[in-house]
Amino acid sequence: MKRLIWGIISVLVCSCAGCGTKQEDEVTLRELTRAENVMFDYPDSALHILQAMPVPAGEEQHALWCLLTTQAAYKQFLPIPSDSLIRIAYDYYRNTDDARRKAMAALYMGGVNYDLGRAEKAIRYYAEADKYAALTDDYTLRYLIMSSLNAVYLYRDLADYALESGRKAYEYSRKSPYRRYEVDALIDLGRAYCLKNSLDTAIVYYHRAIDLALVSDSLMAKKCIGELAGIYINRGDHRQALSLLQNIITKDKSPQFFYCLGETYLNLAEYDSAHYYLTKALHGANLYTRTATYECLFRLSHQPAYRKYMGAYGDSLFVYQDSVLELDKGKEIIAYKEKYKHQKLVNENQRLELEKAKVVYWLMLFVILVLFLVALFIYIHLRRQKALRRKEEELNKLVLSLHENEALIKRNTNYIAALEAEIAQSSDTAEQLEEQQKLVSTLQDENCRLQTENTKLKNRIEHQDVSSYDSTEVKRIAEELYAVKQQKEHLSAWLVEKHPYLSALHSRPVYLKDEDLKQLRQLTDVIYAEFCRRLHTDVPALSDNEITLCCLIKLRFTVSEIAVLLGISASSVSTGKFRIKNKIYTTLGIPPKKISLDLWIWGY
């Protein structure tokens, strides 16, 4: 009888437990469905529902909870510290036949990884999401995937890829029931065309976005108008930009907007309006906006009416620039701390590996001792080979230096002859003749120095302890390299001499406009292997005008010819050369008396 009673009690308990579990599952599924239904319009409410319910224990419901929780946080731009939560959903749905869930999980895996700075991973997940979404008719989901991929390409300046994904996103947005997505897709296409520098096409897409947004979403229309105004500012069409900004002045009263409006007025020389809006922009808390605003106000203070504020604006600008610098340094410090933590973990792993290696060490000791003798023999042999190779390299350098010096002597001799002929026929001023004579003297001194150096080089070559065959071979190779270099220099000289444009300027110098000087700089780069870029890289202090003067010297124009080409006096040319020489020699550490500027530029 007791056994029967206990059996009945056990059956009742199990039945109650089963009913309870079933009821809990139904409640959990109902809450998950409710959260998903409000997800699109009210992601904050969806997140509240998901956080208020207990975390589901069942594998399928737990995976859906992880997916929806990540989706709700992502839609609200909340920070997601890792992909561990969405990975649970991704790993679960990857093994199911639910294409829509698989696409959603891959989409948010891509989004979370992109926010964590893993752009390459994000692109792979987006591509996977697109593959699964193609199996569904959910065009909203397909738009979200292409739009996310488009954002990655846009922020990485990959214009062609951004344009391709943007077109697909626009196609899907037109099939989606949400018109807001179509506006976003048109804006993204406009941004892609901006990256390709097709600003006219970009403007067309922005106008289409504005027309569509004005019907349904005034906030989105304001965003479009603001971005379109930025395009006009970049094109220098400040009046058109101002017209657009004035359309949204009653809708946007943010400091960033006031700054943009103030800068536009400043570029249009409407200083009172610029001052009004720039001072309003200072009410914002964003450090970078305030810094940029003070930069504009400092520019404004150069105008007579606002010169009295120059000191105050300059001091404020200095303070905010320091603050921005400190903030950027703080970000760098955080990055270095993260790097330090990572390196500390790596070092700890290495320490553990070393402790394991100690066990193996004693087993390998005998083998190492045996190999040591073999290594010693190889080392002695390699050292002898290395010494021989070093001597051959030294001989090669000496022969090359000898040939280079001989080439310089020959070139200097030609320069001296050309300069002496020019002096004999010149009608320049005494100051210019003196400069030319000084250059001739410098070249003659340089030749004497090179001849002395060649004598020393020949003595060193004769005392090199290298076999006759190796010596002959090294000299042959050096002579071939020298011949190639000579051919290059002769070709450059021939191009300078025979080029019709340069020949015309030498025979009849005329004043050159900016576009003509730009053409001369480009021609110099072609003949002398990116001369302007190399010179600007080595001596950043040189201005564009000074680099142009260096190009004219490189192309063998005389002081009088340069004066005519630039429309300045010959004394101004000499003064400019003096400033250039100081900058170049100071930057590169060249003794001022070692070599003249013309000679240095000719050989650069």
C-alpha positions in Angstrom: 0.0 0.0 0.0 2.8 2.4 0.9 4.6 1.6 -2.4 1.4 2.4 -4.3 1.0 5.8 -2.6 4.7 6.7 -3.2 4.3 5.7 -6.9 1.2 7.9 -7.3 3.1 10.9 -5.6 6.1 10.4 -8.0 3.9 10.4 -11.1 2.1 13.6 -9.9 5.5 15.4 -9.2 6.9 14.5 -12.6 3.7 15.6 -14.3 3.8 18.9 -12.5 7.5 19.4 -13.3 6.8 18.6 -17.0 3.9 21.0 -17.1 6.1 23.7 -15.4 8.9 23.2 -18.0 6.4 23.3 -20.9 4.8 26.5 -19.5 8.3 28.1 -19.0 9.2 27.3 -22.6 6.0 28.8 -23.9 6.6 32.0 -21.8 10.1 32.3 -23.1 9.1 31.8 -26.7 6.3 34.4 -26.3 8.8 37.0 -24.9 11.3 36.3 -27.6 8.6 36.7 -30.3 7.4 40.0 -28.6 11.0 41.3 -28.6 11.5 40.4 -32.3 8.2 42.1 -33.3 9.2 45.5 -31.8 12.8 45.2 -32.8 12.7 47.3 -36.0 10.8 50.3 -34.6 11.7 50.1 -30.9 15.1 48.4 -30.4 15.3 49.9 -26.9 12.0 48.2 -25.9 13.2 44.9 -27.4 16.4 45.1 -25.4 14.5 45.8 -22.2 12.3 42.8 -22.8 15.3 40.5 -23.5 17.2 41.7 -20.4 14.2 41.4 -18.2 13.5 37.8 -19.0 15.7 34.9 -17.7 18.3 33.6 -20.1 16.7 30.6 -21.9 18.2 27.2 -21.1 17.2 25.5 -24.3 19.8 25.5 -27.1 17.5 26.9 -29.8 15.9 29.6 -27.6 19.2 30.5 -26.1 20.7 31.0 -29.6 17.7 33.2 -30.6 18.0 35.2 -27.4 21.8 35.8 -28.1 20.9 36.9 -31.7 18.1 39.3 -30.7 20.1 40.8 -27.8 23.1 41.5 -30.1 20.7 43.0 -32.7 19.0 45.3 -30.2 22.3 46.6 -28.8 23.8 47.0 -32.3 20.8 49.0 -33.5 21.2 51.4 -30.6 25.0 51.8 -31.2 25.7 50.4 -27.8 29.3 49.2 -27.2 29.7 45.4 -27.6 33.0 44.3 -26.0 33.4 41.0 -27.9 31.7 38.7 -30.3 31.2 35.9 -27.8 27.4 36.4 -27.5 26.6 36.6 -31.2 29.0 33.7 -31.8 26.7 31.4 -29.8 23.9 32.2 -32.3 26.2 32.1 -35.3 27.6 28.6 -34.3 24.0 27.3 -33.7 22.3 28.6 -36.9 25.3 27.7 -39.1 24.3 24.0 -38.7 20.6 24.6 -39.4 18.5 25.0 -42.6 17.1 28.4 -41.5 18.7 30.7 -44.2 17.3 33.9 -42.7 18.6 33.2 -39.2 22.0 32.2 -40.7 22.2 35.4 -42.7 21.2 37.5 -39.6 23.8 35.8 -37.4 26.5 36.3 -40.0 25.4 39.9 -40.5 25.8 40.8 -36.8 29.0 38.8 -36.5 30.4 41.1 -39.3 29.1 44.2 -37.6 30.5 43.4 -34.1 33.9 42.4 -35.6 34.0 45.6 -37.6 33.4 47.7 -34.5 36.2 45.7 -32.8 38.6 46.8 -35.6 38.6 43.5 -37.5 37.6 44.8 -40.9 38.9 41.8 -42.9 36.9 39.4 -40.8 33.8 41.6 -41.0 34.0 41.6 -44.8 34.1 37.8 -44.8 31.1 37.5 -42.5 29.1 40.0 -44.7 29.8 38.0 -47.8 28.6 34.8 -46.0 25.5 36.7 -44.9 24.8 37.8 -48.4 25.1 34.2 -49.6 22.5 33.0 -47.2 20.2 36.0 -47.6 20.1 35.3 -51.4 18.1 32.2 -50.5 15.3 34.3 -49.0 12.9 37.0 -50.2 13.7 39.3 -47.2 14.9 42.4 -49.1 15.2 44.4 -46.0 17.8 42.0 -44.6 19.6 41.9 -48.0 19.7 45.7 -47.9 21.1 45.8 -44.4 23.9 43.3 -45.4 24.9 45.3 -48.5 24.6 48.6 -46.6 27.0 47.3 -43.9 29.4 46.1 -46.5 29.2 49.4 -48.3 30.1 51.2 -45.1 33.3 49.2 -44.7 34.3 50.0 -48.2 33.5 53.7 -47.8 35.5 54.2 -44.7 38.4 52.3 -46.2 38.3 54.6 -49.3 37.6 51.6 -51.7 35.5 53.6 -54.1 34.9 50.9 -56.8 33.8 48.3 -54.2 31.7 50.8 -52.4 30.0 51.8 -55.7 29.2 48.1 -56.5 27.8 47.3 -53.0 25.9 50.7 -52.9 24.1 49.9 -56.2 23.0 46.5 -54.8 21.9 48.1 -51.6 19.8 50.7 -53.5 18.2 47.9 -55.6 17.2 46.0 -52.4 16.0 49.2 -50.6 13.5 49.9 -53.4 12.0 46.4 -52.8 12.0 46.9 -49.1 8.8 48.4 -47.4 10.9 51.0 -45.5 11.4 54.2 -47.6 14.1 55.4 -45.1 16.4 52.7 -46.5 16.1 54.0 -50.0 17.2 57.5 -48.8 20.2 55.9 -47.0 21.1 54.0 -50.1 21.1 57.1 -52.3 23.3 58.9 -49.7 25.8 56.0 -49.8 25.9 56.2 -53.6 26.6 59.9 -53.4 29.4 59.2 -50.9 30.9 56.6 -53.2 30.9 59.0 -56.2 32.5 61.6 -53.9 35.3 59.1 -53.3 35.7 58.7 -57.1 35.8 62.5 -57.3 32.7 62.4 -59.5 31.1 65.3 -57.6 28.5 66.2 -60.3 27.1 62.6 -60.1 27.3 62.6 -56.3 25.2 65.9 -56.3 22.5 64.2 -58.4 22.2 61.4 -55.9 22.1 63.7 -53.0 19.3 65.7 -54.6 17.3 62.5 -55.2 17.8 61.6 -51.5 16.7 65.0 -50.4 13.5 64.9 -52.5 12.6 61.5 -51.2 13.5 62.4 -47.5 11.4 65.6 -47.6 8.3 63.5 -48.1 8.8 61.2 -45.1 11.7 62.1 -42.8 12.7 65.7 -42.3 15.6 64.7 -40.0 17.0 62.6 -42.9 16.5 65.5 -45.3 18.5 67.8 -43.0 21.3 65.2 -42.9 21.3 65.0 -46.8 21.3 68.8 -47.1 24.2 69.1 -44.7 26.3 66.6 -46.6 25.5 68.2 -49.9 26.6 71.5 -48.5 29.9 69.9 -47.6 30.4 68.9 -51.2 29.8 72.4 -52.4 32.3 73.7 -49.8 34.9 71.2 -51.1 34.2 72.5 -54.7 34.7 76.1 -53.5 31.1 77.0 -54.2 30.5 78.6 -50.8 27.5 80.6 -52.0 25.6 77.5 -53.0 26.6 75.8 -49.7 25.3 78.8 -47.8 22.0 78.6 -49.6 21.6 74.9 -48.5 22.6 75.6 -44.9 20.2 78.4 -44.6 17.4 76.0 -45.5 18.0 73.9 -42.4 19.1 76.7 -40.0 15.8 76.5 -38.1 16.0 72.6 -37.9 19.6 72.2 -36.7 21.0 74.2 -33.9 24.0 72.0 -33.0 27.4 73.6 -32.5 28.8 71.5 -35.4 26.2 73.1 -37.7 26.9 76.6 -36.4 30.6 76.0 -37.0 30.0 74.9 -40.6 27.8 77.9 -41.2 30.3 80.3 -39.7 33.2 78.9 -41.7 31.1 79.2 -44.9 30.4 82.9 -44.1 34.1 83.4 -43.4 35.0 82.0 -46.8 32.5 84.3 -48.4 34.1 87.3 -46.5 30.8 88.0 -44.7 32.7 88.6 -41.4 29.9 89.8 -39.2 27.7 86.7 -39.9 30.8 84.5 -39.6 31.6 85.9 -36.1 28.0 85.5 -35.0 27.7 81.8 -35.9 31.3 80.9 -34.8 30.7 82.3 -31.3 27.5 80.3 -31.1 29.5 77.2 -32.1 31.7 77.7 -29.0 28.7 76.7 -26.8 29.3 73.0 -27.7 31.2 70.6 -25.6 33.0 68.8 -28.4 36.8 69.5 -28.0 37.5 69.1 -31.7 34.7 71.4 -32.8 35.8 74.1 -30.4 39.4 73.8 -31.6 38.3 74.1 -35.3 36.0 77.1 -34.3 38.9 78.9 -32.6 41.0 78.4 -35.7 38.3 80.1 -37.8 38.0 82.9 -35.2 41.8 83.4 -35.3 41.6 83.7 -39.1 38.7 86.2 -38.7 40.8 88.2 -36.2 43.2 89.2 -39.0 40.4 91.4 -40.4 40.7 95.0 -39.1 37.2 95.0 -37.4 38.1 92.0 -35.3 41.8 92.5 -34.8 41.3 93.4 -31.2 40.3 89.8 -30.5 43.4 88.3 -32.1 45.2 87.9 -28.8 42.3 86.2 -27.0 41.5 83.9 -29.9 45.1 83.0 -30.4 45.5 82.1 -26.7 42.3 80.1 -26.7 43.4 78.3 -29.9 46.7 77.5 -28.4 45.0 76.0 -25.2 42.6 73.9 -27.2 45.2 72.6 -29.6 47.2 71.5 -26.5 44.1 69.8 -25.2 43.6 68.0 -28.5 47.2 67.0 -28.5 46.9 65.7 -24.9 43.7 63.8 -25.8 45.4 62.2 -28.8 48.3 61.3 -26.6 45.9 59.8 -24.1 44.5 57.6 -26.9 48.0 56.6 -27.9 48.8 55.7 -24.3 45.6 53.5 -24.1 46.7 51.8 -27.3 50.2 51.3 -25.9 48.7 49.9 -22.6 46.7 47.4 -24.6 49.8 46.5 -26.6 51.7 46.1 -23.3 49.1 43.8 -21.9 49.1 41.7 -25.0 52.9 41.6 -25.0 52.9 40.7 -21.3 50.6 37.7 -22.1 52.9 36.7 -25.0 55.9 36.9 -22.6 54.2 34.8 -20.1 53.4 32.1 -22.7 57.0 32.3 -23.8 58.2 31.8 -20.3 56.0 28.6 -20.0 57.4 27.4 -23.2 61.0 28.0 -22.0 60.3 26.0 -18.8 59.1 23.1 -21.0 62.2 23.5 -23.1 64.5 22.9 -20.2 63.4 19.3 -20.0 64.4 18.8 -23.6 67.6 20.7 -23.2 69.5 18.0 -21.4 68.5 15.4 -23.9 69.8 17.6 -26.7 73.1 18.6 -25.1 75.1 15.6 -26.4 73.8 16.3 -30.0 74.8 20.0 -29.7 78.3 19.1 -28.6 78.7 16.8 -31.6 77.3 19.5 -34.0 79.6 22.1 -32.5 82.7 20.7 -34.1 80.9 20.6 -37.5 79.7 24.1 -37.1 83.1 25.3 -36.1 84.6 23.9 -39.3 81.8 25.5 -41.4 82.3 28.8 -39.6 86.0 28.9 -40.4 85.3 28.1 -44.0 82.6 30.7 -44.3 84.7 33.3 -42.6 87.4 32.9 -45.2 84.8 33.2 -48.0 83.4 36.3 -46.3 86.8 37.9 -46.0 87.4 37.3 -49.7 84.0 38.6 -50.7 84.6 41.7 -48.5 87.8 42.4 -50.4 86.0 42.0 -53.7 83.3 44.4 -52.6 85.9 46.9 -51.4 87.6 46.7 -54.8 84.3 47.1 -56.5 83.5 50.2 -54.5 86.9 51.7 -55.2 86.6 51.1 -58.9 83.1 52.6 -59.0 84.3 55.6 -57.0 87.2 56.1 -59.4 84.9 56.0 -62.4 82.4 58.3 -60.7 85.1 60.8 -59.9 86.3 60.7 -63.5 82.8 61.3 -64.7 82.4 64.3 -62.3 85.7 65.7 -63.6 84.6 65.4 -67.2 81.2 66.9 -66.4 82.8 69.8 -64.4 85.2 70.4 -67.3 82.2 70.7 -69.7 80.4 73.0 -67.3 83.6 75.2 -67.0 83.8 75.4 -70.8 80.2 76.3 -71.1 80.3 78.9 -68.4 83.5 80.5 -69.8 81.8 80.7 -73.2 78.8 82.2 -71.6 80.9 84.7 -69.6 82.7 85.7 -72.8 79.4 86.4 -74.7 77.4 87.6 -71.7 76.0 91.1 -71.3 74.8 90.5 -67.7 75.5 92.7 -64.8 78.8 92.7 -62.9 77.1 90.9 -60.0 75.9 88.1 -62.3 79.3 87.8 -64.0 81.0 87.6 -60.6 78.6 84.8 -59.6 79.4 82.8 -62.8 83.1 83.3 -62.3 82.8 82.2 -58.7 81.0 79.0 -60.0 83.9 78.4 -62.5 86.4 78.7 -59.6 84.4 76.3 -57.5 84.3 73.8 -60.3 88.0 74.0 -60.8 88.6 73.5 -57.1 86.3 70.5 -57.2 88.3 69.0 -60.1 91.5 69.4 -58.2 90.1 67.7 -55.2 88.7 64.8 -57.3 92.0 64.3 -59.1 93.8 64.1 -55.7 91.2 61.6 -54.5 91.6 59.5 -57.7 95.3 59.2 -57.1 94.6 57.8 -53.6 92.0 55.4 -55.0 94.4 54.1 -57.6 97.0 53.4 -54.9 94.4 51.5 -52.8 93.2 49.5 -55.8 96.8 48.4 -56.5 97.3 47.2 -53.0 94.1 45.1 -52.9 95.0 41.4 -52.2 92.6 39.8 -54.8 93.4 37.3 -57.6 94.0 38.7 -61.0 90.9 37.0 -62.4 88.6 38.4 -59.6 90.2 41.8 -60.0 89.6 41.9 -63.7 86.0 40.6 -63.3 85.2 43.2 -60.7 86.6 46.0 -62.8 84.6 44.7 -65.8 81.4 44.8 -63.8 82.2 48.2 -62.4 82.9 49.6 -65.9 79.5 48.2 -67.1 77.7 49.9 -64.2 79.6 53.1 -64.9 78.7 52.9 -68.6 75.0 52.5 -67.8 75.1 55.5 -65.5 76.9 57.5 -68.1 74.3 56.6 -70.7 71.6 57.7 -68.3 73.3 61.1 -67.7 73.9 61.6 -71.4 70.3 60.8 -72.1 69.1 63.3 -69.5 71.5 66.0 -70.9 70.3 65.3 -74.5 66.7 65.6 -73.5 67.3 68.9 -71.8 69.3 70.2 -74.8 67.0 68.9 -77.6 63.5 69.2 -76.0 61.7 71.8 -78.2 60.0 73.6 -75.3 63.3 73.9 -73.3 65.3 74.9 -76.4 62.7 77.6 -77.2 63.0 79.0 -73.6 66.8 79.0 -73.7 66.9 80.8 -77.1 64.2 83.3 -76.2 63.2 83.4 -72.5 59.7 84.7 -71.8 57.7 85.2 -68.6 56.0 82.0 -67.5 52.6 81.7 -65.9 51.8 79.3 -63.1 50.6 76.5 -65.5 53.8 76.9 -67.5 55.9 76.5 -64.4 53.9 73.5 -63.4 54.6 72.0 -66.8 58.3 72.7 -66.3 58.3 70.9 -62.9 56.5 67.9 -64.5 59.1 67.9 -67.3 61.9 68.0 -64.7 60.4 65.0 -62.9 60.2 63.0 -66.1 63.8 63.7 -67.2 65.4 63.4 -63.7 63.4 60.6 -62.0 60.9 62.4 -59.8 63.3 65.3 -59.0 60.7 67.5 -57.3 59.3 64.7 -55.1 62.8 63.6 -54.0 63.9 67.1 -53.2 60.7 67.9 -51.2 61.1 64.6 -49.3 64.8 65.3 -48.4 64.3 69.1 -47.7 60.7 69.6 -46.5 61.4 73.3 -45.7 61.5 74.2 -49.3 58.4 76.0 -50.7 56.8 75.3 -54.0 58.4 78.5 -55.5 61.9 77.4 -54.2 61.5 74.0 -55.7 60.5 75.6 -59.1 63.7 77.7 -58.9 65.7 74.5 -58.3 64.0 72.9 -61.4 65.2 75.9 -63.5 68.7 75.5 -62.2 68.6 71.7 -62.9 67.5 72.5 -66.5 70.6 74.6 -67.0 69.0 78.0 -67.1 71.3 80.9 -66.3 70.5 83.6 -63.7 69.5 86.1 -66.4 67.2 83.5 -68.1 65.6 82.6 -64.7 65.0 86.3 -64.0 63.0 86.6 -67.3 61.2 83.3 -66.8 60.0 84.3 -63.3 59.5 88.0 -64.0 61.9 89.1 -61.2 65.3 90.8 -61.1 68.6 88.9 -61.4 69.5 90.0 -57.8 66.2 88.5 -56.5 67.2 85.2 -58.2 70.6 85.3 -56.5 68.9 86.0 -53.2 66.5 83.1 -53.7 69.4 80.8 -54.5 71.2 81.9 -51.3 68.0 81.1 -49.2 67.6 77.7 -50.9 71.3 76.9 -50.3 71.0 77.7 -46.5 67.9 75.5 -46.2 69.4 72.5 -48.2 72.8 72.6 -46.5 71.3 73.1 -43.0 68.9 70.2 -43.5 71.4 67.8 -45.0 74.4 68.9 -42.9 76.6 70.0 -45.9 79.4 72.4 -45.2 78.5 75.7 -46.9 82.0 76.0 -48.5 82.3 72.5 -49.8 80.2 72.8 -53.0 78.1 75.5 -54.8 74.3 75.2 -55.0 74.3 74.8 -58.8 76.8 72.0 -58.6 74.9 70.3 -55.9 71.6 70.5 -57.8 73.2 69.3 -61.0 74.5 66.2 -59.3 71.3 65.5 -57.2 
